[in-house]
Amino acid sequence: MQALLGCGARGGTRRDIVRECRYLVAASGPYTGTEELTPVQSDWISAVPLAMTAALLLASPKLAIKLARGGFGAHLLDLRSIRKIEGKGFLQGGQSAAPSISRP
């Protein structure tokens, strides 16, 4: 869900959203060898929020920002955090792992 919202929030088109969906489903591209966070094989109902997010973003990719701000993805990274992670040298400077996420 975070990948799809991020794609839409960065100005992605419907074609970009479809490509991101294909990468996620096939565990290819940037998701090759990554941990599967939505256990669709053992819990098919867990795919419903992801499918709804994809459908909404295919209808209007610009909804990504509104969805995230409206609480739909409030627990996800914001644009500033995504850009920081995507930036060069994110894991340099003494960091050896991704930063922890604080929970309320």
Contacts in CASP RR format, 6 or more apart in sequence:
PFRMAT RR
TARGET T0000
AUTHOR 0000-0000-0000
METHOD contacts of the structure
MODEL  1
MQALLGCGARGGTRRDIVRECRYLVAASGPYTGTEELTPVQSDWISAVPL
AMTAALLLASPKLAIKLARGGFGAHLLDLRSIRKIEGKGFLQGGQSAAPS
ISRP
1 38 0 8 1.000
1 49 0 8 1.000
1 50 0 8 1.000
1 53 0 8 1.000
1 73 0 8 1.000
1 76 0 8 1.000
2 73 0 8 1.000
2 76 0 8 1.000
2 77 0 8 1.000
3 20 0 8 1.000
3 24 0 8 1.000
3 31 0 8 1.000
4 17 0 8 1.000
4 20 0 8 1.000
4 21 0 8 1.000
4 24 0 8 1.000
4 50 0 8 1.000
4 53 0 8 1.000
4 54 0 8 1.000
4 57 0 8 1.000
4 64 0 8 1.000
5 53 0 8 1.000
5 57 0 8 1.000
5 64 0 8 1.000
5 67 0 8 1.000
5 68 0 8 1.000
5 73 0 8 1.000
5 76 0 8 1.000
6 64 0 8 1.000
6 79 0 8 1.000
6 82 0 8 1.000
7 16 0 8 1.000
7 17 0 8 1.000
7 20 0 8 1.000
7 57 0 8 1.000
7 61 0 8 1.000
7 64 0 8 1.000
8 16 0 8 1.000
8 17 0 8 1.000
8 57 0 8 1.000
8 61 0 8 1.000
8 62 0 8 1.000
8 64 0 8 1.000
8 65 0 8 1.000
9 64 0 8 1.000
9 65 0 8 1.000
9 68 0 8 1.000
9 79 0 8 1.000
9 82 0 8 1.000
10 79 0 8 1.000
10 82 0 8 1.000
11 61 0 8 1.000
11 62 0 8 1.000
11 64 0 8 1.000
12 61 0 8 1.000
13 61 0 8 1.000
14 58 0 8 1.000
14 61 0 8 1.000
16 61 0 8 1.000
17 54 0 8 1.000
17 57 0 8 1.000
17 58 0 8 1.000
17 61 0 8 1.000
18 58 0 8 1.000
21 54 0 8 1.000
22 28 0 8 1.000
23 29 0 8 1.000
23 30 0 8 1.000
23 31 0 8 1.000
24 31 0 8 1.000
27 33 0 8 1.000
27 34 0 8 1.000
27 36 0 8 1.000
38 46 0 8 1.000
38 47 0 8 1.000
38 50 0 8 1.000
39 46 0 8 1.000
40 46 0 8 1.000
40 47 0 8 1.000
53 67 0 8 1.000
53 72 0 8 1.000
56 63 0 8 1.000
56 67 0 8 1.000
57 63 0 8 1.000
57 64 0 8 1.000
65 79 0 8 1.000
67 73 0 8 1.000
68 74 0 8 1.000
68 76 0 8 1.000
68 78 0 8 1.000
77 85 0 8 1.000
84 90 0 8 1.000
85 98 0 8 1.000
91 97 0 8 1.000
91 98 0 8 1.000
END
